[in-house]
């Protein structure tokens, strides 16, 4: 269960993403659509899904965004109350949360907590976490904007993950996480059964299911 606070964020998530994304090697270059140096891209939020951290310390949220040319981009973020040791290359920025205070925001591909949650969802047939909005201590369920499901089976053993080292080629980031190598598709790909091994697929609205991540 993911609890979302009725809070003010500074900067907002979308502003942080618009500032950070253009400098990432996997971000599509939109040519003339970004004619001025330093101009921030227009990002249209489609929705997001979350995973649970069993300890409750790390927030995990994966954003689906539509770019100006229609490209759909997947951006996993983790939110932490203290810096993650050794993860400076994956720091997207910091924000002030009116309830939780300062938050360090990381590319989830470089955060072992996210890697473990992603691997568990894929291998054990997991889904996104239920989300609730906390308003003065009262929890109200939030509508799911993106639904995901792993192709594995409950009870499948998941190797322990304590590190996450991402490397990107094109629009695919491979996360070396202990004994596993997870592929996260920055631009989701078509769901073609038998092509990607164990998968995490996702859907929203009337969009056909896509593959978001896989373990070969």
C-alpha positions as CSV (number, residue, x, y, z in Angstrom):
1,X,0.0,0.0,0.0
2,X,1.4,3.4,-1.0
3,X,0.4,6.4,1.0
4,X,0.4,9.8,-0.9
5,X,0.3,12.9,1.3
6,X,-1.8,15.9,0.4
7,X,1.4,18.0,0.2
8,X,3.1,20.9,-1.7
9,X,6.2,20.0,-3.6
10,X,8.9,22.4,-4.5
11,X,9.9,22.0,-7.3
12,X,6.9,20.0,-8.6
13,X,7.6,16.5,-10.0
14,X,6.9,17.6,-13.5
15,X,9.2,20.6,-13.2
16,X,12.0,18.4,-11.8
17,X,11.6,16.0,-14.6
18,X,11.5,18.7,-17.3
19,X,14.8,20.0,-16.0
20,X,16.5,16.6,-15.6
21,X,15.3,14.5,-18.5
22,X,16.9,16.4,-21.5
23,X,20.4,15.6,-20.1
24,X,19.9,11.9,-20.0
25,X,21.5,9.8,-22.7
26,X,18.2,7.9,-23.3
27,X,16.0,10.9,-23.6
28,X,14.8,11.3,-27.3
29,X,16.1,14.4,-29.0
30,X,13.2,16.2,-30.6
31,X,15.3,18.3,-32.9
32,X,13.6,21.5,-34.0
33,X,10.9,21.1,-31.3
34,X,13.6,22.2,-28.8
35,X,15.2,25.1,-30.7
36,X,16.6,27.1,-27.8
37,X,19.5,25.8,-25.8
38,X,18.3,24.9,-22.3
39,X,14.6,24.9,-23.3
40,X,12.7,22.5,-21.2
41,X,10.5,19.9,-23.1
42,X,6.8,19.8,-22.8
43,X,5.8,16.7,-20.9
44,X,2.2,15.4,-20.8
45,X,1.6,13.0,-17.8
46,X,-0.2,9.8,-18.8
47,X,-0.2,8.3,-15.3
48,X,2.0,6.5,-12.9
49,X,2.4,3.2,-10.9
50,X,4.0,2.6,-7.6
51,X,5.7,-0.3,-5.8
52,X,5.8,-0.8,-2.0
53,X,9.1,-0.7,0.0
54,X,8.7,-3.3,2.7
55,X,10.5,-1.0,5.2
56,X,8.4,2.0,4.3
57,X,11.5,4.2,3.9
58,X,11.7,4.6,0.1
59,X,8.9,5.9,-2.2
60,X,8.9,4.4,-5.7
61,X,6.9,5.9,-8.5
62,X,7.2,5.2,-12.2
63,X,5.9,8.0,-14.5
64,X,4.5,7.5,-18.0
65,X,4.9,10.7,-20.0
66,X,4.0,11.6,-23.6
67,X,6.4,13.9,-25.4
68,X,5.6,16.5,-28.1
69,X,6.1,14.0,-30.9
70,X,3.9,11.4,-29.3
71,X,6.7,9.3,-27.9
72,X,5.8,7.6,-24.6
73,X,8.6,7.6,-22.0
74,X,8.9,5.6,-18.8
75,X,10.7,7.3,-15.9
76,X,11.1,5.4,-12.6
77,X,11.9,7.6,-9.6
78,X,12.7,6.8,-6.0
79,X,12.2,9.3,-3.1
80,X,14.4,9.2,-0.1
81,X,14.6,11.1,3.2
82,X,18.5,10.9,3.1
83,X,21.0,10.6,0.3
84,X,21.7,7.1,-1.1
85,X,25.4,6.3,-0.7
86,X,27.3,6.0,-4.0
87,X,24.3,7.0,-6.1
88,X,25.3,10.6,-7.0
89,X,25.3,9.8,-10.8
90,X,21.6,8.8,-10.5
91,X,20.4,11.8,-8.5
92,X,17.7,13.6,-10.4
93,X,17.4,16.4,-7.9
94,X,16.0,17.3,-4.5
95,X,12.6,18.7,-3.6
96,X,11.0,20.1,-0.5
97,X,7.9,18.1,0.6
98,X,5.6,20.1,2.9
99,X,4.9,17.0,5.0
100,X,8.1,14.9,4.8
101,X,10.7,17.6,4.4
102,X,13.6,17.4,2.0
103,X,13.5,14.5,-0.4
104,X,16.3,13.2,-2.6
105,X,15.0,12.0,-5.9
106,X,16.8,9.3,-7.9
107,X,16.6,7.5,-11.2
108,X,15.1,4.3,-9.9
109,X,17.4,2.2,-12.1
110,X,20.2,3.1,-9.8
111,X,18.4,2.4,-6.6
112,X,18.6,-1.2,-5.3
113,X,15.2,-0.9,-3.5
114,X,13.5,-0.2,-6.8
115,X,15.5,-3.0,-8.6
116,X,14.4,-5.5,-5.9
117,X,10.7,-4.4,-6.2
118,X,10.8,-4.6,-10.0
119,X,12.4,-8.1,-9.9
120,X,9.9,-9.3,-7.4
121,X,6.9,-8.0,-9.5
122,X,8.3,-9.6,-12.7
123,X,9.2,-13.0,-11.2
124,X,6.3,-13.4,-8.8
125,X,3.5,-12.1,-11.0
126,X,3.1,-8.9,-8.9
127,X,1.1,-5.8,-9.6
128,X,1.3,-2.1,-8.8
129,X,0.7,-1.0,-5.2
130,X,-2.7,0.3,-4.1
131,X,-2.5,4.1,-3.6
132,X,-4.2,6.1,-0.9
133,X,-4.3,9.8,-0.3
134,X,-3.6,10.9,3.3
135,X,-5.6,14.0,4.1
136,X,-5.3,14.9,7.8
137,X,-4.9,11.3,8.7
138,X,-7.8,10.0,6.7
139,X,-6.9,7.6,3.8
140,X,-8.9,7.9,0.6
141,X,-8.2,5.3,-2.2
142,X,-6.9,6.8,-5.4
143,X,-7.9,5.6,-8.9
144,X,-5.1,3.6,-10.6
145,X,-4.0,5.4,-13.7
146,X,-1.6,2.6,-14.9
147,X,-1.9,-1.1,-14.1
148,X,1.0,-3.5,-14.3
149,X,1.5,-7.2,-13.9
150,X,4.5,-9.5,-13.9
151,X,4.5,-12.7,-15.9
152,X,5.9,-14.9,-13.2
153,X,4.2,-17.0,-10.5
154,X,3.7,-16.4,-6.8
155,X,6.3,-18.0,-4.6
156,X,9.1,-17.8,-7.2
157,X,12.4,-17.3,-5.5
158,X,13.9,-13.8,-6.0
159,X,17.7,-13.5,-5.4
160,X,18.7,-10.9,-2.8
161,X,19.4,-7.5,-4.3
162,X,21.5,-5.0,-2.5
163,X,23.1,-3.1,-5.4
164,X,21.8,-1.7,-8.7
165,X,24.2,-0.7,-11.5
166,X,22.4,0.6,-14.6
167,X,23.9,0.9,-18.1
168,X,21.9,2.2,-21.1
169,X,22.1,1.4,-24.8
170,X,19.6,3.3,-26.9
171,X,16.3,3.4,-24.9
172,X,17.0,0.2,-22.9
173,X,18.6,0.4,-19.5
174,X,20.0,-2.9,-18.2
175,X,20.2,-3.0,-14.4
176,X,22.8,-5.4,-13.0
177,X,21.4,-6.3,-9.6
178,X,23.2,-9.2,-7.9
179,X,22.5,-12.3,-9.9
180,X,19.9,-10.7,-12.1
181,X,20.0,-8.5,-15.1
182,X,16.8,-6.5,-15.5
183,X,15.9,-4.6,-18.7
184,X,13.8,-1.4,-18.3
185,X,12.4,0.0,-21.5
186,X,12.6,3.8,-21.3
187,X,10.3,3.8,-24.3
188,X,7.9,0.9,-23.7
189,X,7.7,-1.8,-26.5
190,X,4.9,-3.9,-28.0
191,X,3.8,-6.9,-26.0
192,X,4.9,-9.9,-28.2
193,X,4.5,-13.1,-26.2
194,X,7.7,-15.2,-26.0
195,X,10.0,-12.4,-27.1
196,X,11.3,-10.8,-23.9
197,X,11.4,-13.7,-21.3
198,X,9.8,-12.8,-18.0
199,X,8.1,-9.4,-18.3
200,X,6.3,-6.6,-16.6
201,X,3.5,-5.4,-18.8
202,X,1.4,-2.3,-18.4
203,X,-1.7,-0.6,-19.7
204,X,-3.7,2.5,-19.3
205,X,-7.0,3.8,-20.7
206,X,-7.6,2.1,-24.1
207,X,-3.9,1.9,-24.9
208,X,-2.9,-1.7,-25.8
209,X,-0.6,-3.5,-23.3
210,X,3.1,-2.8,-23.5
211,X,6.3,-4.3,-22.1
212,X,7.8,-2.0,-19.5
213,X,10.6,-4.3,-18.2
214,X,11.9,-7.8,-18.5
215,X,14.3,-10.4,-17.2
216,X,15.7,-12.5,-20.1
